[in-house]
Amino acid sequence: MRINKLKKSTFFLIIFLISFISVKSQKPKMIFVEGGKFMMGNSYTDKKKKGDADEKPVHEVIVRSFYICEHEVTVGEYMKFCKATEKNMPSLPSKEWFESHTDTKKFYPSAAKKWWGWEKELPMHNITWYDAIEYCNWLSQKNGLEKCYKKNEDDGWDTDLKKNGYRLPTEAEWEFAARGGNKSKGYRFSGSNNVAEVGWIDITTKQKGPSYVKRKKPNELGIYDMCGNVWEWCSDYYSSNYYSKSPKKNPFFSVSQAYRVLRGGSWHYRKEYATVTSRDGPEPAFTNYNYGFRLSKSKIK
């Protein structure tokens, strides 16, 4: 009888330890970004670097301290979420997709290698804004933290920056972190003026597909892949003229719009879209094999 009780106790202890390790292993490495002041937007005037109209006007912004993950959410991390929630992984590239992306198709001519695959160290991609916030809320709950996203009466989603859970960065936080925060050296790309040192874009991937995270040089804060690899969703709604009305202190565009902010460029885009100032704003339910995300977290006193 005592032996049976001991076996049962040992069994439950093993189950507990496995669950505990699983939770601990799902805690991402977060980089502390001390708050500060910076000039947000594209200040270049020459034709090749001046960017798009939505990157202007340049305006002074102050952001509070926060945390941001050192790398984009990976396929391996997202797989754990899908397994725990019984959510399906995103769809694979179709034949039609490859027919319209001939530069990528040439790398996958045989049936044995149809695409780059769900390799665990790749950044997660083909993710909608809704997929990203669902992951944030799940990971927050898994780690005993407050959820930052809540459905409102209009069937939309509100972001609560005062909660202590995981979330997508605000657009201002994203750019401040990409620039290197208070350690910024003023680079055009995140960590260098030479995009090949820090970013996976069309010329460095040959458009073969995304690359493993943390393989390029990090920026001044030790953050990887903020230019290229995959576009990263932000919490903000997107407006092309938001900079003309943005508040100076902790800007966060929360007024309901049709679009959400994307930042950073990707493996299939030119370097002009991988700068620390380039912006995009698709519908939150839209995605493709260039869209992923990175976690952030408020610094709660």
N, C-alpha and C positions, 0 to 999 in steps of 0.2 A: 504493500500500500504506500509506504513512504517512498519507494522507488518510483511508483507511478506519479505521485505528487511532485517529486523532484523533476521527472521528465516533463510534466505539464508546465511547471514553473520555468524550466529551462527553455521550453518551446515558446512561451509567451515573452520571455526576456529577449529571445532572438528576434521575434517579430517586432518588438518594441524598438530594438536597436536598429533593425533594418529600416523601419519607418523613420526613426530619428535621423539616421544617416542620409536617407533619401531627402528629407526636408532640408538638412544642413547643406547637402550637395546642390540644392536648388537655390541657394543664396548667392546671387551674382556679386562679383567684385565691383564695388562702387568707389568712384574717385570723388573726393571732396573738392568742390569748386568754391573757393572763397568769393563772396560777393564783391562787386566792384562796379566801376563805371567804364563805359566804352562808347565808341561811335559806331552805331549799327547801320549797315547798308554799304553800298558800293561807292567808293570815293574816286575810282579811276575815271579818267576822262578820255583816254585814247580808245579808238574804235574797237580794238581787239579785247580790251579788258573791262570796258564800261558796263557790261552786263545788260540786263533787261530793265525796263522802266519800273517794274515792281520792286527793284532793289534800291530805289531812291524815293524820297530824299534821304540823305545821310542825316542821322539824328542821334542825339545823346541819350543813352539809356543807362539806368542803374538797376542792377539785379541783386537780389538777396542771395546769400549762400545756399547751396544745394548740393546734391550728389548726382552723379551720372555714371552709368556703367562703362567700364573700360573698353568694352567691345559690344557689337551688335548682338542681339539675341540669336543664338545658334539653332541650327536644325536639331541638334541633340537635346537642347533645353526645351524646345517647342514640342518635340516628340513626347517628352514626359508629361507635358500639359495635355496633349491629345489622348494619351493613354489613360491619364487620371480622370478626364472628363468625357471619355468616349467620343471625342470630336475627331472627325476625319482630317487627315492631312490635306493640304490644298491639292488641286488637280495638277497633273503633270503636263508638260508642254505637248500640245496636240500636233498632228501632222500639218494642220493648217498654220499653226504658229511657226513651225520650222520653215514652211514654204515662204512665209513673209519675212523670215529672218535668215536669209541665205548665208550671211557671214558666220552665223553660229552653226547652221545646219552642216557645213562642210566638215566640222569636227566630229560629227556623229553619223557616219555613212552606213554603219552596219546595224543589224538588229540586235547584236550583242551589246552595243553601247549606244542606246537611243538618246541619252541626254546625260547631264553631269551628275544626276542622282541626289538622293537625300543623304549626303554625307554629313556626319554629326558636327564637324568643325566649320561647315559652311554657315554663312549668315542665313537665318530663316528668310524666305522670300515668297512671293505670291500671297502676300498678306494684306487684307483690307485694314482700314482704321479700326473697324469693329472687332476684327480678330485680335488686333494688338491690345486694345483696352480690355478685352475679355481675358487675355493672358495676364495683364497687369493685375486685374482684380483677383484672379485665381491665385497668383503667386503671393499677393498680399495676404489673402486669407490663409494660405498654406503656412505662412510664416507668422501668423498671429498679428497681422497689421490691419489697419483700417483700409477699406476700399476707397479709391479716389474717384471712381466713376459710378454715377447713379443715374438711372433712367428718370426723366422728368415727365410732367403731365402731358407734354406735347409729343411724347414718344421719342424724344431726343435724349441726348446724354449730357449731363453736367459734370464738370471737372472740379473737384474740391482740392485746391492746392494746400489747404490747411490739414489735410489728413496725412498720416505718417506712412502710408503704403506706397507701392510702386506705381509709377505712372509714366506717361510719355513726357518728355521735356516740353516746356513752352518754347516758342520759336526764339525768343530772346535768350533763354537759357542755352538753347542749342548753339546759337551763333557765338555767344560768349565763350562756351566751352570749346567750340571748334577753333576759335581764335587763340586759345591758350589761356583764357582768363586773365588774371593779373600778371601772368608770366609771358603774355603775348609778345612775340617779336615782329608782329605785323605781317605775317606771311599771307600770301594770296590763297594758298591751300592750307589745310589743317596740319601744321607742323613743318611746312617747307614751301618754297617758291617753285620747287621742282616736283611736279605732280607724281612722277614715277617713283619718288622716294616714299611717298605716303599713301598713294591711292590706286585702287583697282578700277580703271576706266577702260574705254574701248581700245586704246593703244597699248595698255599694259596687260590686258586679258586676251587681246586679239578677238574679243567678243565670243570667247569659248564658253563663258559662264562665270558665276561668282567664284571667289577664291576663299580659302580658309581665313578665318579672322586672325588678327594679331601677327600677320606675316610681314607687314610693312612697318616702317618707322613710326613710333607714336608721336603725338604733338607735345607741346611744352608741358602739359599736365599729365602726360602718360596715357592719353586716350588714343585708341587705335581706330583706323578706318572711318573717320568722320568725313572723308571725301572719297567718293566712289564705293565700290562693292555693292551696296544696295541703298536706294533712297530710304530715308528714315522719317516715319510719321511723327508729327508733333501734336500736342494737345489742341493748339489753336485752330479756330476757323481761319480760312484764307480769304483775303481780299487784296486785289492788286494795288489798291491805293491806301492800304492800312497805314503805311509809314507816314503819310501826311497828317494823320490824326492820332498816331500812337502816343500814349502817355509816356512820360519820361521814366517814371518809377515802376519797376516790375510789370512791364506791359504783358498783357495776356488777352488776346482777342476772343472773347467768349460769347459775343453776340451771334445768334444763330444765322448761318449762311449755308450755301449749298456745297461748299468745299472745305477741305481740311489741308493744313500745311504739310508739305514734304520738303526735306532738306538733304543736301549732300551729294546728289548725283549717284551714278551706278556703273557697274561693269560694262554696260552697253551704251553709255553716253559719252559725249566728248568732254574734254577737260573744262570747258566753259561752264558746265553745269555742276562741276565738282568743287567750286570755290566755296569759301566760307560765307559768301553772301547770296549765292544763287537760291532762288525760291521756286516752288511749284505748288499747285493747289488743285488736285483732282477731287472727284467725288469720293466720299469716305468708303463707299461700297465697291469702288473700283480697285482693281489691282492687276499686277502682271509680274513677270519674273525679275523685276527690278526693285520691287517694293518690300521693305522690311521695317525693322524698328529697333530702338535702343531704349533701355530703361533709365528713368531718373527717379529722384526721391527728394521731397522737401526736407530741409533741415528744421526739425521741430525742436523748440527750446524745452 
